[in-house]
Amino acid sequence: MKKLLLTLCLGFLSIASSKAQTADKCATMPVYMEHMQNPAIKASLMNAESAARNWLSNPLNKANAVKKQSTIIVIPVVVHVVYKNTIQNIPDSQIVRQIQILNECFRRQNPNFAATTAMFDTIGADVEIQFCLAGIDPQGNPTTGIIRKSAPSSASFDPIFNMDKIKSSATNGDDPWPNDKYLNIWVGDMSFFGTAFVLGYATFPGESPALDGVVIQSEYFGYGTAAAPNNLGRTTVHEVGHYFGMRHIWADDDSGSSGQCDSTDFVDDTPNQAAKSQSDCNLAVNSCSNEAAYWGGIDPPDMVENYMDYSADGCMAMFTKGQKARMYSFLYTDPARNSIMSSPAGCSTVGIKELYADFGNYLFVYPNPTADILHINVTKITPSDLKCEIYGINGQVVKSMKQLDFQNTVDLTDLPNGIYVVLK
């Protein structure tokens, strides 16, 4: 039996303050309805939805979308930090931690996935989308992917009376980078008279380039900077889900006192749900029994573990395979979403050693010990320019990989039994 020891040299620790606050989860649908008042935007949004549905109606497209992909889709992100005080000017570490959380959740590497309801664990999806801070700005210069913009204390960015002002320098915000090359995320203060009543909102595929992206209340961006139940970075996961075309799992039809079961989020494997979760984790709720044909004679409970519900962050744990297919339907039909998959922006390496102090938090090497095959997986960050070497106890290199991918397999069948050391 071959035994391998792992020695790694970099890592990351994020410690942030907690701030007790309650707010509504998401303003995406009110913002969407307001944007739909613009005829040009309405036509573009409707065309994007129609194209995606047509693509997904092809059984071959749908089947291929839920399969393991040949490559991981990498999305360059630019984070616009628009701040009015030092607390809102969040540190790099908080931003990096949010990128990690996005990658954990979209790659189904979040530890709490193991706690999902048993009947849902087989439909949980590795969406195979990875995020990184952009490495090249629109002018072709190196960047950290983090832009900081000071705003006057009088600036207002709430999504009720000052919707989208954070997205323009003309209204004290910051202009977006091209939406066909970057996922723009604005982090700032959406409070209204000092009360943050919205955690975030996003735009759907087909949106105007000047408005496309995600907006997050600053204390909910990252990990542990707000009080439970919204303290684990799932707000951004939820909003980025909208960015890829996801609707709320209850289909926003809960205006009645008891909710409705006659609308859809356009995904068959998410059970019908009458109303949003109340920021809790009640796994016993079964609010609808008229399910899609996908479920046959099964009447599943509400999927409160889904990222597109309003459950507590600690409960949110999964996208489904059907949701993955819908995301891919937009990635392959919407011009901006399709173009971003081949963005030249790359991934930032500026300050990488300072941001990641213990790289062992990002590499998984298994099984150990092993007899024939070794898996080396890179998670949470993009493995650009990373290599690894396997040494024998005599100090000689016996295997070398010059360019790591997110998932790597090393054949060890040609090595004799012994103890080996893996070095990054």
Secondary structure, DSSP 8 states (H G I E B T S, - for coil): -BEEEEE---B------------EEE-HHHHHHHHTTSHHHHHHHHHHHHHHHHHHTSHHHHHHHHS--SS-EEEEEEEEEEESSTTTS--HHHHHHHHHHHHHHHTT--GGGGGS-GGGTTTB----EEEEEBSB-TTS-B--SEEEEE--TT----TTTSTTGGG-GGGTS-----TTT-EEEEEE---BTTB--EEEEE--TT--TTT-SEEEEGGGSSSSSS-TTS-SSHHHHHHHHHHTT---TTTT---SSS--SS---S-TTS---SS---SS--TT--------GGGTT------TTBTTS---TTT--B-BHHHHHHHHHHHTTSHHHHHHTT-TT-B--TTHHHH-SBBTTTEEEE-SSBSSEEEEEE-SS--TT--EEEE-TTS-EEEEESS--SEEEEE-TTS-SSEEEEE-
